[in-house]
Amino acid sequence: MERGGAARCLCPPGLHLAADNKTCEDVDECQHGADACPPRQTCRNTFGSFACVCRDGFVMGTIKGSVQCRDKDECLTGSHRCSRHAQCVNTDGSYTCQCLGDYFGNGHTCWPRRAPQSKALMYFNYKLSKRTKQIQPST
């Protein structure tokens, strides 16, 4: 475009004029519009535009006749990282792991519950095991 005898460059939508005033650069719509996408979706910049994609823990699916991001049930699909001694509990967009009754831990790692032994009892059992000797049958 010429204006007052000087050429002026214009860029198509989604691009802006670079500092050299000759080339067009991408506009990152995701940086400028924090709420460019609906709930459960996140913005991904593309050259000249952007796309809304499901956030982690959600998958594209049909809800009440419209295509939306719905919760991904990691417990159902087996994509969780719970211990084999834990129960997977689905939550909206994620999951939690709970150790089963005979186990304790954070759900990702579970250890068997044992009756706690005091240090004194452990020491006593150790000393006892060292003192125990085989009884020789008398002849």
N, C-alpha and C positions, 0 to 999 in steps of 0.2 A: 504494500500500500504506500502511495506517495503522498507526502504531506508537506506543503511549503517547499517543494523542490528536493526534499530528503526522503529516502525510502525508509519505511517503518515496517518491521516484520510483525506479523500476528500469528499466534499459535492456536491450534484447534482446542476445543474443550478438553480438560483433563491435563493440559500441558501449559507451561508458562515460559516466557522468554528468559533465557539464561543471561548471565552477567555480560556475556560477549555481545548481546543484542543481535545475534545472528542465528542461534540455535534454540530449539525448544527442549525444555526439560519436563520430566514427569512431575505432576503435583501429587503428593502423598495425601490422598483424601482421608486416610485413616488417622493421620496425625492431626488434621484440622478438625474433623468431625468425630468426636469421641463416641457419640451415639448415632453413628451412621447406619448401624445394623440393629435389628430387633433383638429382644432378649434371647439368651442362649446361643447367640451367634457373635462371632468376632470378625473384625474387618481385616482383609488382606489386600494390600495395595497391588495393583496391576498397572502396566504401562498405559497411561491415559485414562484409567478408571480405577475401580476397586470391586471386590467381591466379598460377600458375606458368607462365611463358612461356620459350621457348627463348632462350638467350643469343645475342648476335651471333655469326655464323659457324656457327650450327646451325639446322636446320629440323625441323619435326615430320615423322616418318616411321615406318614399321614396321620394327622390328629384331627378328628371331627371333620373329615373331608378336605382339609387343607394340608399342604406340604409344609412341615415345620421341623425344627430340631426337637427331638424327644430324648428322654433319658435313655442311655445305653445301660442295660442291666448286665453289669460285669459278672454278677453271681450266676446268671442264667447262661451266659456265653462262655464262662470259664476263663475269662481274660483277667481275673483277679490274681493277687499275689498273697492270698491267705495261706497259712500253714495248713497241712492236711489234718491237723488237730484243732482247727478253728472253723467257725461258721462264718460265711460271707453274708453280710447284710447290705442290701442295695440302698443307696441314698440318691437324692436328686443330683445327677451329674457326677456321682462318685460311688464309693462303697466303704464299708468298714469291716474289720475282721475281729471276731470275738472268740477267744480260746474256749474250748469246750470244758465242761465241768471238772474233769480230772486233770486239767492242764492250766498253766498260768503263763502270762507273757503279754506281748503287745498285739497278738493276733497274726502277725506275720511270722513270728517265731514263738512257739509254745513249748514249755517244758512240763514234764509230769510233776504233779504235786506229790510230795513225800512228807512224811511226818518230820518236822525239823528236829535235828539232833543238836544238842548243845556241844560246845567244844570239849567240855569235860567228859561227856559221854563218849564222844568220838575218840578221845585220848585213852579213856579206860578200855574201850573195845580194842584199840590198837595194842595196848600193853598186854591185854589178856590174850590176844592172838599170838604174841611173841612168847608168852610164858607157857602156852599149851604145848604139851609134849605128847608124843605117841606113847601110849601105855603098852609096855612090853608084856606079853602074856607070861605068867610065871610057869616054869617047868618043873 
